[in-house]
Amino acid sequence: MRINVYSLIEGAKKARGVAVIIDVFRAFSFECYLARNNAEKIIPVASKELAYELKRKNPDYILAGERRGVMLPGFDFGNSPAQIENVDFTGKTVVHTTSAGTQGLENAVNAREVLTGSLCNAGAIAEYIKRYRAGEEISLVRMGNDGILPAEEDDLCAEYLKNLLEDKKTDISERIERLKTTGGERFFDAARQDVMPERDFFLSTAIDKFDFVLRFKYDSDGLGYISKIDINPKGLI
């Protein structure tokens, strides 16, 4: 297995083979909670204009997302896992757009397969790749802040995933704690709790909380969507 680590939007464009597009704070942590809460369909889009257009055509769709961390006007939710932690999305379609993560998905045009990446399901991602994609080239893409600046949490997630794929024992609990002052400070700012609640930090750093993989695919109309793949203990998808 050959593992390459790339960064930001340009890194997503370079990704080949199986690409894992990593956004810990908060896009792909958020999508894990959407999937856990039974969203029928998740449609990640890079363009906020497309999100609004999909809503106009499908009034029952739910809009979620942000720009620079702030919920977009007219949206139902921002990009906060805490905001949706206890929301039941059964039967709902959610259109999701963010400053970094969803941009990476749409730019990974040279990859054969695209997965979302977060600490919440890193173990499941590694298990999926080792079981079913061990002979593939693997591209770990750290999306960073707005897809243009590095972010410690995404670097950490990529390192953790790489170690898991290489069967190296790793304990990142101390580094998770350090994230509180090396990228996660925003979640502990009393003046920003409406946008960046403290609970988002803990939900986004809940290591290996979920036993599923989220795969990004395109439908016959060229619209991207998320497919949830459960990874069970018996080794079957």
N, C-alpha and C positions, 0 to 999 in steps of 0.2 A: 504494500500500500504506500503510495507516494502522497505526502501531505504538504500542501503549500498554504502559507498564511499571507493573506492580502489585507489591504486596508481601504476603507472609504469607498466612494462611488467608483473611482478608477479601479480599485481592487475588485469590485463586483464585475466590472467589464472584463477583467482578466481571468475570472474564475472559469475553470474547466472541470469536466467530470461531474462529481457530486459536489455542489456548492452548498455550504452552510452559511447563510447570511445572518450575522449575529447582531442583535440589538437588545441588550439587557435592560437598560433604562430608556424606554419602557416597552417599545412596540411589540416585541415577540414574547415578552412576559405577559403583556396584555392579551395577546391572541391565545396564549395557553389558557388563561382564565376564561376567555370567551368559549373556547372549545370544551373546557371542563364544565361550563355552565350550559352546555347543550345547544350552542348556536347551530342552526341548521346549515347555514352557509356563511363563510367569511370571505369577503372580496377585498383584498388589499389593492389599493391603487396609489400610484405616485402623485397623480394630479388631483388637487382639491376640486377643480372644475369638473372632472369626470365624476367625482363623488356626488356633487350637487346634481349633475345631469342624471345619474342613476336614481337619485332620490325623486327627481321630478317625474321620471318615467315609472317609478315604483314607489308610491307614497308609503307603503308599509315597510320599506327598508329602513334600517336604523343606521344613522351616521355616527361614526366615532373617529376621533383623530385630533391632530394638533399641528400648529406651526410654532416653532420656538417654545414648545411645551404648553402653549395656551390653546384651549379648546376653540375650534373654529366657529364662527358665527352660524347659527342655525343648526348646529350639530346636537345630537342627543347626549353624547358622552365625549369626554376628552380622550386622553391616552392613559388614564390612571387605572391600574388594576384594582386599587381600593374602591374606586367608584362603582365597579361592576362585580366586586367580589361575591356579593350575595344576590345578584340579579339573574333571574331565570330567562335564558334566551331561547328556550324550546320553541321550535317552529319559526324562528326569526332569522332573517338575513342581515348581516352587519357589513357595511362598507367602511373600510378602515384606511385612513391615510395619515402618514407621519412624515417628519422632517428627514429621517434617516432610514429606518428599517424598510419601509415599503418602497423607498427609492432604490434600495439595493436589490430587492426582488426583481424589479422591472429592468434593472441594468445588468442582471446576470444572464445575458442573452447567449453566451457561449457555453454555458453549463448544460450537461445532459439532464441533470436532475437538480432541483433546488429545494432545500429545506430551510425552515426558519431556525434560528439558534438563540437559546437563552439558557441561563443557569437552571431555570425551573425544570427543563427536560433534557439537560445535557447528557445524562446517563442513558436515557432512552435513545437519543440520537447516536451516541457512540455504539450502543448495542445494535441498533438497526444497521449501521454501516458495517460493523464487524461481521454480522450474520449474513447480510445480503449484498453488500457492495465492497467486500474486502479487496477485490482485484481492481477497483476503480482508482482513478486519480481523485484526491479529495482537496477541495479548496475551502479553507476557513476564512471568511471575510468579516473583518471587524468594522462595523459601520460608523462607530464613533459619534461625535456630536454633529448633527445636521449633515452627516455624510462627508464632512470636510475637515474635521479636527479629531485627533485620536481621543479615545476615552478609556480610562483605566479598567472600567468594568467589562468592556468588550475585549480588551487585551487579555484580561484574566480568564474570561469564558473561553476564548480561543486556546489559551494555554492548557486549561483544564480539559477541554475536549481532545486536544492533541495527546495529552498524557493518557487519557482513557483509551484512545484509539491505539496507542503504543503499549498498552497494558502496564503503565507505570503507576505505582501507588502515589496518590497525591492527596494532600489535605490543604484545602484553601480557606479554612475557617478563619484563620488569623488575617488573611488578606481581605476576606469579606468584611471583617471588622474595620480594617484600615480604610475601606472604601467610604466609610462615613466622613472621612476628611480628604479623600483623594478622588472625588468625582460625585459622591453622594451627598455632599453638603447641602445641596438644594432642598433635600427632603427634610432637613432639620432646621430650616429657616422659618421662624414663626410667622413672618410676613407673607409667606408663599404657600401656606397650607391648603388654600383653596385650589391651587393648581398642582402643587407638588406635595401631597400629604406624606407624612412620615411613614405611614403604613406601606406606601409604594416601595420604599426601600426594602422592607422585610419581605414583601410578597415577591419582589423581583430577584431577591437573593436567596429564595427558598430552594436550595440546591436539590436537584433530582426529585422534585415534588411530584412530577407527572410522568406516567409510564406510556407516553405516546409521542409520536413524531408528527410535525405539521409540514406537509409537502405542498409546495406552490406549483400549480399547473395552470394551463390555459384551456378553456372550453372551445367548442367548435366555432364560436363567434369571436374568439381572440380575447376574451375577458378572463383575467386571472382569478383563481380562487384557491382556497386552502382545503387540502384533503387530510383528514385526521387518520393516522395509522396507529393502532394500539399495539404495543409491544408486550406480550404476555410471558409469564415465566416458562412456559413450555416451548418457547422458541418459535411460535407461529405468529404470523401477522393477522 
